[in-house]
């Protein structure tokens, strides 16, 4: 028989109350009193909160449904074997056609809403992934343009390595859905700008193009990169009309779809599709399953879709791992990094972390103690406080004492401290307090919990009316009348917003790794606290390391580092199986 909610929360303190109450409601709707089902539904709710779209029950699924919610003092709930779990579930009317709030699909258990999202995304992508061959005249236009867009290096025509960027564009021309993946410095934006030009050139009619990204920061980075790529195209002598067809504006996905804050309302959907012919979405690894379902629902049937991202980065905060679930055969990969040459430093460390090479990556870091590395630095516990003081003096003091706002923004982009967690001395909140304490010794104006000139801050809530979004970063700076404002870099210049209009701000000398996706910094200081180990994974470390363009300092110990590198986050999902047929 089922336990009461109070009994469950008392017996298993590690359980979250929200999971218990959802399980209770679901059991009531199914008129079930099964203790096994109750605990399965708690586990399902917990899985959704952790980013999984389902709960796999098959014994070969690699899911540890053996003991949950245990502690050192008390053994947790022990689930029966998979066969018995499926037997319990088969007694309920929860097949896809039954209309119940949960769905058993094969050996995967879903909340119906997420089962529907998966089915919808799979159906839309499979329909759009059908190849569309170019005509003879389109092929001729494409090949002539590709020869102009991708000029081979002199003397390398015979036996030259494959130009993966040119190959990616060539492959994408015959696909309604193009997925372009690659690590930092592989030229994703360089390639996609040329893809947009090529698609426009082979189209029978002018294409209406839109660009979007999951966050305001990622949108801004996309615009900067596309603007630079358009300048390169002009220098290559590409037709101006083709270049000008690439828009100078972009949207967040919420803004593109017209999603209202704290509401399920969406302006654009199947009944009111977007009026576009081609959509480019950057940083797709950050897009969750519900958002991708809404996006595909809003696309006209003829619309081309270009998805760009790095599949090795962290998956979305909410449920799903869209980019990782798309079959490799449907993705064009860029392999050569022009930022990291692969001979040492950041590039090698990133590859080792991605491959879960815990010992090799630690040895790579240890070499920085023996051989001074321009790209990598290992900071142990004994060095940490001196290192933090040095970083403050080198990067943050010049930002606070900058003569102009432009100089302050240059300083801001040079360095950022990244942490895995918010709490603790080596979490974001603790580090920000420590930095302000150190800075107050050399800058009298620095005061905790107060604004001051040069203070970097992050918006933590969407402000649609101000066109500012969660994750946008600015600098506090005085206006002409001496009043402090928060200044943001936007396409076309600097925006100054009265500080009183932005109540949801936090100091950002340090920030969480999750918040840095879509950002780049000259030097990254990665701080890994032992208490953050449950949150650490190889994807988290890879994301942090590859935010650095020139140098990465890693503050950790051997045990914490190696455990993190060995831990690869895997999202439970049925989407990959659906897309692979």
C-alpha positions in Angstrom: 0.0 0.0 0.0 1.0 3.6 -0.6 2.6 5.6 2.2 1.2 9.0 3.1 3.1 12.1 2.0 4.1 12.8 5.5 5.4 9.2 6.0 7.4 9.4 2.8 9.1 12.8 3.6 9.9 11.5 7.1 11.3 8.2 5.9 13.4 9.6 3.0 14.6 13.2 3.9 16.4 13.4 0.5 13.0 13.4 -1.4 11.7 16.8 -2.5 8.2 17.6 -1.4 7.2 18.6 -4.9 7.9 15.1 -6.3 5.9 13.5 -3.5 2.9 15.6 -4.1 3.0 15.2 -7.9 3.2 11.4 -7.4 0.2 11.5 -5.0 -1.9 13.5 -7.6 -1.0 11.1 -10.4 -1.8 8.0 -8.3 -5.1 9.5 -7.4 -5.9 10.2 -11.1 -5.1 6.6 -11.9 -7.0 5.2 -8.9 -3.9 3.3 -7.9 -2.7 2.5 -4.4 0.5 0.7 -5.5 3.6 1.6 -3.4 5.8 0.7 -6.4 4.0 3.0 -8.7 4.1 5.8 -6.1 7.9 5.5 -5.9 8.3 5.2 -9.6 6.3 8.5 -10.1 8.5 10.2 -7.5 11.5 9.1 -9.4 10.0 10.3 -12.7 9.3 13.7 -11.2 12.8 13.9 -9.9 14.2 12.9 -13.3 12.3 15.7 -15.0 13.7 18.3 -12.6 17.1 17.0 -13.4 16.7 17.5 -17.1 15.6 14.0 -18.2 12.5 13.7 -20.4 11.6 10.2 -19.3 12.5 7.4 -16.8 13.9 4.3 -18.5 13.1 1.0 -16.8 14.9 -1.6 -19.0 17.8 -3.4 -17.2 20.2 -2.4 -20.0 19.4 1.3 -19.9 22.2 2.0 -17.4 19.7 3.5 -14.9 20.3 2.8 -11.2 16.8 2.2 -10.2 18.1 -0.1 -7.5 18.2 2.2 -4.5 17.0 5.8 -4.3 17.0 8.5 -1.6 19.4 6.6 0.6 21.8 8.3 3.1 24.7 7.2 5.3 22.3 6.8 8.1 19.4 5.1 6.3 18.9 2.8 3.4 16.6 4.2 0.7 13.8 2.6 -1.2 14.8 -0.5 -3.1 13.0 -0.9 -6.4 12.1 -4.4 -7.7 13.6 -5.8 -10.9 12.7 -4.2 -14.2 10.4 -7.1 -15.2 8.3 -6.5 -12.0 8.3 -2.7 -12.6 6.9 -3.2 -16.1 4.4 -5.7 -14.7 3.1 -3.1 -12.2 2.9 -0.5 -14.9 1.1 -2.8 -17.4 -1.7 -3.1 -14.9 -2.5 0.6 -15.4 -4.1 2.0 -18.5 -1.1 4.2 -19.5 -0.4 3.2 -23.1 0.0 6.1 -25.4 -3.6 5.8 -26.7 -5.2 5.7 -23.2 -5.0 9.4 -22.6 -3.6 9.0 -19.0 -1.4 11.7 -17.5 1.5 9.3 -17.7 2.6 7.2 -20.6 4.5 3.9 -20.8 6.2 3.8 -24.2 8.2 0.5 -24.5 10.3 0.5 -21.3 10.3 4.3 -20.8 7.9 6.1 -18.4 6.8 9.7 -19.3 4.6 12.5 -18.1 2.2 12.7 -21.1 3.2 16.3 -21.8 6.9 15.3 -22.3 5.9 12.2 -24.3 3.9 14.5 -26.6 6.9 16.9 -26.9 9.2 14.1 -28.0 6.7 12.7 -30.5 6.1 16.1 -31.9 9.8 17.0 -32.3 10.6 13.7 -33.8 7.8 13.8 -36.3 8.6 17.4 -37.4 12.3 16.8 -37.7 11.9 13.5 -39.6 9.6 15.1 -42.1 11.9 18.1 -42.6 15.1 15.9 -42.8 14.1 14.4 -46.1 16.7 15.3 -48.8 15.8 17.9 -51.4 18.0 17.5 -54.5 19.1 20.7 -56.3 18.4 21.1 -60.0 21.2 21.2 -62.5 21.0 25.0 -62.7 21.0 25.4 -58.9 24.0 23.0 -58.6 25.9 25.1 -61.2 25.2 28.3 -59.2 26.1 26.7 -55.9 29.5 25.3 -57.2 30.5 28.6 -58.7 29.6 30.4 -55.5 31.3 27.8 -53.3 34.5 28.3 -55.3 34.4 32.0 -54.4 33.4 31.5 -50.8 36.0 28.9 -49.9 39.2 29.6 -51.7 41.8 26.8 -51.3 45.2 27.7 -49.9 47.8 27.9 -52.7 49.6 24.6 -53.4 47.2 22.5 -51.4 44.7 21.5 -54.1 46.2 18.1 -54.7 45.9 15.8 -51.8 44.7 18.6 -49.5 42.7 17.8 -46.4 38.9 18.2 -46.6 37.6 21.7 -46.2 34.9 20.7 -43.6 33.4 24.2 -43.8 32.9 24.0 -47.6 31.7 20.4 -47.3 29.2 21.4 -44.6 27.7 24.1 -46.8 27.5 21.8 -49.8 25.7 19.1 -47.7 23.3 21.6 -46.3 22.1 22.9 -49.6 20.1 19.8 -50.2 18.6 19.6 -46.7 15.6 21.4 -45.3 17.1 21.0 -41.8 20.8 21.6 -41.5 22.6 20.8 -38.2 26.1 22.3 -37.9 28.2 21.2 -34.9 31.7 22.0 -33.8 33.8 23.1 -30.9 35.1 26.6 -30.2 37.2 28.2 -33.0 36.0 25.7 -35.6 34.3 28.5 -37.6 30.6 27.7 -37.0 29.5 31.3 -37.6 32.0 31.8 -40.5 30.5 28.7 -42.1 26.8 29.5 -41.4 27.1 33.0 -42.9 28.3 31.4 -46.1 25.6 28.9 -45.9 22.9 31.6 -45.7 24.5 33.3 -48.7 24.5 30.1 -50.7 20.9 29.2 -49.8 19.8 32.6 -50.9 21.8 32.3 -54.2 20.1 28.9 -55.2 16.6 29.9 -54.1 14.1 30.6 -56.8 12.7 33.6 -54.9 14.3 35.9 -52.2 14.3 34.2 -48.8 13.1 36.0 -45.7 15.7 35.0 -43.1 15.4 35.2 -39.3 18.1 34.5 -36.7 17.5 33.5 -33.0 19.3 32.2 -29.9 18.1 30.9 -26.5 19.3 33.8 -24.4 19.9 37.6 -24.8 23.6 37.1 -24.3 23.8 34.4 -27.0 21.7 36.6 -29.3 24.2 39.4 -28.9 27.2 37.1 -29.5 25.4 35.8 -32.7 24.9 39.3 -34.0 28.5 40.2 -33.4 29.8 37.1 -35.1 27.5 37.5 -38.1 28.4 41.2 -38.5 32.1 40.2 -38.6 31.3 37.4 -41.1 29.4 39.9 -43.4 32.4 42.2 -43.4 34.6 39.2 -44.5 32.1 38.4 -47.3 32.3 42.0 -48.5 36.1 41.8 -48.7 35.8 38.6 -50.7 33.6 40.5 -53.3 30.5 38.5 -52.7 27.4 40.1 -54.3 26.1 42.8 -52.0 22.4 41.8 -52.4 23.3 38.3 -51.1 25.1 39.7 -48.1 22.4 42.2 -47.3 19.8 39.4 -47.2 21.4 38.3 -44.0 19.6 40.3 -41.3 21.2 42.8 -38.9 18.9 41.8 -36.1 18.2 38.7 -34.1 15.7 37.4 -31.5 15.7 35.4 -28.4 13.5 32.3 -29.0 11.0 33.6 -26.5 10.8 36.9 -28.4 10.6 35.2 -31.8 7.7 33.0 -30.8 5.9 35.7 -28.7 6.0 33.7 -25.5 4.6 35.8 -22.7 6.3 35.8 -19.3 4.8 33.3 -16.8 2.2 32.2 -19.3 1.7 29.3 -21.7 0.5 31.8 -24.4 2.5 31.8 -27.5 1.8 34.2 -30.4 3.2 32.0 -33.2 2.2 28.4 -33.6 0.8 26.0 -36.2 -2.3 28.2 -36.6 -0.3 31.4 -36.8 3.2 30.4 -38.2 6.2 32.7 -38.5 6.4 34.6 -41.8 9.9 33.4 -42.7 11.5 31.1 -45.2 14.7 30.3 -43.3 15.5 30.3 -39.6 19.0 30.1 -38.0 19.1 29.1 -34.4 22.5 29.4 -32.6 23.6 27.6 -29.3 21.2 24.8 -29.9 22.7 22.8 -27.0 20.9 25.2 -24.7 17.4 24.6 -26.3 15.2 22.4 -24.2 12.6 19.9 -25.4 9.5 22.0 -24.8 11.0 25.0 -26.6 12.1 23.0 -29.6 8.5 21.6 -29.8 7.1 25.1 -29.8 9.6 26.3 -32.3 8.9 23.5 -34.8 5.2 24.0 -34.4 5.6 27.7 -35.4 7.6 27.1 -38.6 5.8 27.1 -42.0 6.0 23.8 -43.8 8.4 25.2 -46.5 10.8 26.9 -44.0 14.4 25.8 -43.9 16.0 25.4 -40.4 19.7 25.8 -39.6 20.7 24.6 -36.2 24.2 25.5 -34.9 25.9 24.4 -31.7 28.5 22.4 -29.8 27.1 19.0 -28.8 29.9 18.6 -26.2 28.6 21.5 -24.1 26.2 21.3 -21.2 22.7 20.3 -22.2 19.8 22.6 -21.6 18.8 23.5 -18.1 15.3 22.2 -18.6 14.4 18.7 -19.9 16.0 17.4 -23.1 19.2 17.2 -25.0 18.2 18.0 -28.5 21.5 18.4 -30.2 23.0 15.2 -28.6 19.9 13.2 -29.7 20.1 14.1 -33.4 21.7 11.3 -35.4 25.3 11.8 -36.3 24.4 11.1 -39.9 22.2 14.2 -40.0 24.9 16.5 -38.6 27.7 18.3 -40.4 30.8 18.5 -38.1 33.5 21.0 -38.2 36.7 19.4 -36.8 39.5 21.9 -37.2 39.8 24.5 -34.4 41.5 27.7 -35.5 41.6 29.0 -31.9 43.2 26.0 -30.3 45.9 24.4 -32.5 45.8 21.0 -30.7 49.5 21.0 -29.8 49.0 21.9 -26.2 47.2 24.0 -23.6 43.5 24.7 -23.7 42.7 22.7 -26.8 44.3 19.5 -25.6 42.8 19.8 -22.1 39.3 20.3 -23.6 39.7 17.2 -25.7 40.9 15.2 -22.8 38.0 16.3 -20.7 35.5 15.6 -23.5 36.9 12.0 -23.7 36.7 11.5 -19.9 40.5 11.1 -19.6 40.8 11.9 -16.0 44.4 11.0 -15.4 45.7 12.4 -18.7 44.0 15.7 -18.1 45.3 16.0 -14.6 48.9 15.4 -15.9 48.3 18.1 -18.5 47.4 20.5 -15.7 50.3 19.4 -13.5 52.7 20.2 -16.4 51.9 23.9 -15.9 53.8 23.7 -12.6 56.9 22.3 -14.3 56.7 24.1 -17.6 55.2 27.6 -17.6 52.3 27.5 -20.0 50.9 30.6 -21.7 47.5 28.9 -21.9 47.0 26.8 -18.7 47.6 27.3 -15.0 46.9 25.0 -12.1 46.1 26.8 -8.9 46.2 24.5 -5.8 44.6 25.4 -2.4 47.7 26.9 -1.1 48.0 29.3 -4.0 44.3 30.2 -4.3 44.1 33.3 -2.1 47.3 34.9 -3.6 46.0 34.0 -7.1 42.6 35.7 -6.4 44.4 38.8 -5.1 46.6 38.9 -8.2 43.6 38.5 -10.5 41.9 41.4 -8.8 44.9 43.6 -9.2 45.4 42.6 -12.8 41.9 42.7 -14.1 39.3 44.2 -11.7 41.1 47.2 -10.3 41.8 48.6 -13.8 38.1 48.1 -14.6 37.0 50.1 -11.6 39.6 52.8 -12.3 39.0 53.0 -16.1 38.8 56.5 -17.5 36.0 55.6 -19.9 33.2 53.2 -20.1 34.7 51.6 -23.3 37.9 50.9 -21.4 35.8 49.3 -18.6 34.1 47.0 -21.1 37.4 45.9 -22.5 38.6 45.0 -19.0 35.3 43.1 -18.4 35.8 40.9 -21.4 39.4 40.1 -20.5 38.7 37.9 -17.4 35.9 36.1 -15.6 35.8 33.7 -12.7 33.6 30.7 -13.2 32.2 28.4 -10.5 30.0 25.3 -10.5 27.8 26.4 -7.7 26.4 29.5 -6.1 26.9 28.6 -2.4 30.0 28.3 -0.3 33.3 30.1 -0.1 34.2 28.9 -3.6 30.8 29.4 -5.0 29.7 32.4 -7.0 28.2 34.3 -4.0 31.3 33.7 -1.8 33.8 34.6 -4.5 32.0 37.8 -5.4 32.0 38.8 -1.7 35.7 38.0 -1.4 36.6 40.0 -4.6 34.7 43.0 -3.3 36.5 42.7 0.0 39.9 42.6 -1.7 39.0 45.5 -4.1 37.8 47.7 -1.2 41.4 47.8 0.0 42.5 49.7 -3.1 39.3 51.3 -4.2 37.4 53.3 -1.5 34.2 53.4 -3.5 33.7 49.6 -3.4 30.9 48.8 -0.9 29.2 45.5 -0.5 25.5 45.4 -1.7 25.9 48.9 -3.2 26.4 50.2 -6.7 29.7 51.9 -7.6 31.4 52.9 -10.8 32.8 50.0 -12.7 30.8 47.3 -10.9 29.9 44.4 -13.2 26.3 43.2 -12.8 24.1 40.5 -14.3 20.3 40.8 -15.0 18.6 37.9 -13.4 15.0 38.5 -14.7 13.6 39.2 -18.1 12.6 42.9 -18.7 10.9 42.7 -22.1 10.0 46.4 -22.1 13.6 47.3 -21.7 14.8 44.6 -24.1 17.0 43.1 -21.3 17.0 39.5 -20.4 18.2 37.0 -17.8 21.9 36.6 -18.2 22.6 40.1 -19.8 25.7 41.6 -18.3 26.4 45.3 -17.8 28.6 47.8 -15.9 27.5 50.4 -13.4 28.6 53.8 -14.6 27.7 57.4 -13.9 25.6 59.4 -16.3 26.3 63.0 -17.2 24.4 64.2 -14.1 26.4 61.9 -11.9 23.6 59.5 -11.3 24.6 55.8 -11.6 23.2 53.8 -14.5 23.7 50.3 -15.7 25.3 50.2 -19.1 24.9 47.4 -21.7 26.7 46.8 -25.0 24.1 46.4 -27.7 24.4 46.4 -31.5 24.9 49.9 -32.5 26.4 51.2 -29.2 25.9 51.4 -25.4 22.5 51.5 -23.7 22.3 53.2 -20.3 19.4 52.1 -18.0 18.5 53.8 -14.8 19.7 51.5 -12.0 16.4 52.0 -10.2 14.5 50.2 -13.0 16.6 47.1 -12.5 15.9 45.5 -9.1 17.0 42.0 -10.2 20.8 42.4 -10.5 23.7 40.5 -9.0 27.4 41.1 -8.9 29.3 39.2 -11.5 33.0 39.2 -10.9 32.3 35.5 -10.7 29.4 33.6 -12.4 28.1 30.1 -12.7 29.4 28.0 -15.6 25.8 27.5 -16.8 25.4 31.3 -17.3 28.5 31.5 -19.5 27.2 29.5 -22.5 27.4 31.8 -25.5 30.2 33.9 -23.9 33.9 34.2 -24.4 36.6 35.7 -22.3 40.3 36.3 -22.8 41.2 34.6 -19.5 39.0 32.3 -17.5 39.5 31.4 -13.8 37.7 28.1 -13.2 37.1 27.4 -9.5 36.0 23.9 -8.5 35.0 23.4 -4.8 35.0 19.9 -3.4 31.4 20.5 -2.1 30.4 21.0 -5.7 31.3 17.5 -6.8 27.7 16.3 -7.1 27.2 19.0 -9.8 30.4 18.4 -11.7 30.7 16.6 -15.0 32.9 16.5 -18.0 30.4 18.6 -20.0 30.5 21.3 -17.3 34.3 21.4 -17.3 34.4 21.4 -21.1 32.0 24.3 -21.3 34.0 26.3 -18.7 37.4 25.6 -20.3 36.3 26.5 -23.8 35.0 29.9 -22.7 38.7 30.9 -22.6 40.2 32.3 -25.7 43.8 32.8 -24.5 44.3 31.4 -21.0 42.6 29.2 -18.4 43.5 29.0 -14.7 42.0 25.9 -12.9 41.7 26.2 -9.2 41.1 22.6 -7.8 42.6 19.5 -6.3 43.4 16.2 -7.9 40.5 14.2 -6.4 37.8 16.8 -7.3 39.2 17.3 -10.8 39.5 13.6 -11.7 36.0 12.7 -10.4 34.5 15.5 -12.4 36.3 14.5 -15.6 35.2 10.9 -15.2 31.6 11.9 -14.7 29.7 12.2 -18.0 26.2 13.6 -17.8 23.7 11.5 -19.7 20.2 12.7 -20.4 17.4 10.0 -20.4 15.4 10.5 -23.6 13.6 8.6 -26.3 14.1 11.2 -29.0 17.3 9.7 -30.3 15.7 6.3 -30.8 12.7 7.9 -32.6 15.0 9.9 -34.9 17.1 6.8 -35.7 14.0 4.9 -36.6 
